[in-house]
């Protein structure tokens, strides 16, 4: 069952998600979000994680990440150097024909569940009156990186709203009108969706000038300098998680 169904099962039988997933109970991790205090970890940890991931062993993958969290490794580092890195490697294996698409999809679902579990174990920061709306433009379906970004903002005390993909531009504008966010976060993995992103940014900027709303954008689809030039209305280009975390409190949101 997926995570939502597991939650229903845990409610019915009055047991924890940890019990259902056979994960050792652990204390809630204190909120840090401080890249300076992140601990390094052995490359062997990533090797073991990747081996378990390719083997379909979600329990081991989850326990590896939770053990890192409990030992003091910041959640952003786990997102960047374990989950994010594994997804890039998975995509490379699929592109080379070394990984069937069913396994690539399975790994994506594993990763989403692990993110949810890590997020639930991490104590949220003091609630602040700021909102972020995250979405992928057009039919862009690669959303795991964006979900991790939304998690980081929420853990820092923001109200973080993830809308998904295939959202009509008018509906995005309606959501902005309803929630008055300080930040819109866009993720573009496939360059084919740059045109959709361009039109979306232009539409947002017609209604929300830069001094009222920041637009941050990231993803593999923006690694090309020419692609960035297409998105003239964005406020910040987020290169990766290190870029986001190291500059988080320097951004003018």
N, C-alpha and C positions, 0 to 999 in steps of 0.2 A: 504493500500500500504506500501511497505517497504521504508526505508529511501531514497534510490536512486530515487525511483519513486516519492516520496514526493518532492524531490529537483526539478525534472522535472516539477511537477505541480506548485511549487512556482515560477519557472522561467516563465512559461506560463502566470500566472495570476499576476506576479509582486507583490507577497506578501511574507512575511517571513515564515520560517518553524514554528516559534512560533505561528504565526497566524493560520496556518493549524492545528497545534496540540493543539490549544487553551491554550497555555502557556503564562503566563504574561511576557511581555518584561522585560529584565533585563540587567544590565551593564555587560561588559566583565570582568571576574575575573582576577586579576593580578597574574602573575606567581610567585609561591613561592617554591614549592618542598622542603620544609624544615620541616622535621618531628618534630623538636623541637617546632615549632610554631603551631602545629595542635591543634585545639580545640576539647575537648571532647563533646559528645552529649548524650542525655538521651537514655536509652535502649528502651524507648517508641517509639522513632523515628524508630528504626529497626522493632519493633512490628507493627507499622502502615504501614511501607513499605511492610513487608511480607504479611500482611493482604490484602493490595491492590494488590500485585503481584499475590497471589493465587486467588484473585477475578477477575483477568483479567483487572484491572484498571491501564493501563499504564500511563495515564495522571497524576494520583495522585502520582504514583511512581516517575515519572519524576520531578514533582513539589517538592516532598520531597527532592530529590537529589539536585535540583537547589537551593532550599532554604538553604540547608546546605552549598553549595558552596558559596553563597552570604553572609552567616553569618561568613565566615572565616574558615570553615573546609576544609582542604586541599583535593584536588581531590584524592590523593593516599589513604587517609583514607576512603573516600567514596567507592573507588574501593575495598579496603580490607574488611572494617567492615560493609558495606551495600550490595553491589552487590556480592562480593565474598562469603560472609557469607550466603547470600540468596541462591546462587547456590549450596553451600554445603548442606544446609538444604533441598533444592528441590531434590537433588540427593538422600539424605537419605530417604525422603518420598517416592520417586519412588521405591527404593530398597525394602522398607517395604511393597510395594503394596498399599500405601495410596494415591498415585498420578498416574493418567493415563499418558501414554507416550505423548499423544497429549498436555497435559497441561505442561509437562516438556519441550517439544519443544517450546511451546508458550512462556514460561518464559525465555528460552534461547534467543529467538528472541527479546523479550522485552529488555533484558539486553544489547544486542548488540546495539540496537537503543539508549538506555539511555547513554551508553558509548560514542557513537558518538555525542550526544547532549552536554554532559558534556565537551568532548574534544573540541568541537567547541566554547564553552563559555570561555575557559581557555586560557589566553594570552600566546603564546609560548615564550620560553626563547630566548636569543640571539643566532642566528644561528651559529653553529660551524661545522667545516669540519670533521665530523665523521658520520659513517653509521652503522646502525644495521639491520641485516636481521633476521626475525623471521619466524619459520615454525614448524609444528608438524611432527615428523618422521612417515614414513609409512602411514598407513591408520588411524592414530589417528585423530579423528574429534573434540575432545574437545579443543576448541581454545579461549574461552572467556578470560581466565586468561592471555594467551599470548597476546591477543589484548590489554589488559590493560597495560601489560608491554611495548608493542610497543608504546602505547599512552604516557606513562611516559617518555620514551626516546625522543620521538618527542617533547613533551612539554619542555624538557630540552635543545632543540635546535638541536638534532640529526636529520639526515635523516633516517627515520624509514620505512623499507620495510617489509610488511607482505606477505609471499608467500602462506600460506595455508597448505593443507595436500596433500598426494599422489604425492609428487614431486620426480621424479627419482633422484637418487644420482648424476648422471652425470649432470642433470639440475641444481642441487644445486651448484655443482662445477662451472658450467658455470656462475651462478649468482654471485658467489664469485669473479670469474675472472673479470666479467663486472663491479662490483661496489666496489671491494676492501674494504669490510667492516672491521671495527675494532672489531665487535662483532657479533656472531651468537647466537640467543636465541632459545632454544628448550623447548617445553612443552610436558611432558608425564603424562597423567592422568591414562590411563589404562596400568597396568604392562605388558599386552600382547604385547605392542609395544616397550618394552625395547630392544628386539633383533634388531629391525629396527633402533632404536636410536644408539645402539652399533656399527652397521655396518656403519651408517652415520658418526658418530664421527671418526671412524677409517679412513674412506675415506677422510674426511676433513683434518685430521691430516697428512696424507701422502702428501698432497699438501700445507698445511699451518701449520708450526710449531707454538708452543705456543707463541713465541716472535713476531709473525706477526698477530695473530688472537686469540681473546679470545672466548671461548665457554661457555655460561652460560646455565644452565638447571634447571628446576623446575617442579612442578606438583605433584599430589598425588601419581603417580607411582614411585616417588623417595623417598618416606617417609621411605622405608625399606633400612636399611644399606647395605644389600647384593645387592640391586638394584644399589646403587651408585657405588659399586665396579666394576660393569660391564662397567661403563662409565669412563674409566681411562683417556680419553683425554680431559675431560671438565676442564675449568679453575675455575669456581665458581658454587657451588650448591646454588640456591636461595630458601630458605625455604618458604618464604611468602612475602607479600608486605612490611611488616615492615622491614624485612631483606634487601630487595632491596633498599628501600628508606633510611634507616638509614646508609647504607653502600655505597650509590650511588656514592658519591664523593671520597670514599676511594678505590674503585676498580681501578685497574691499567689497564685502557682501552687505 
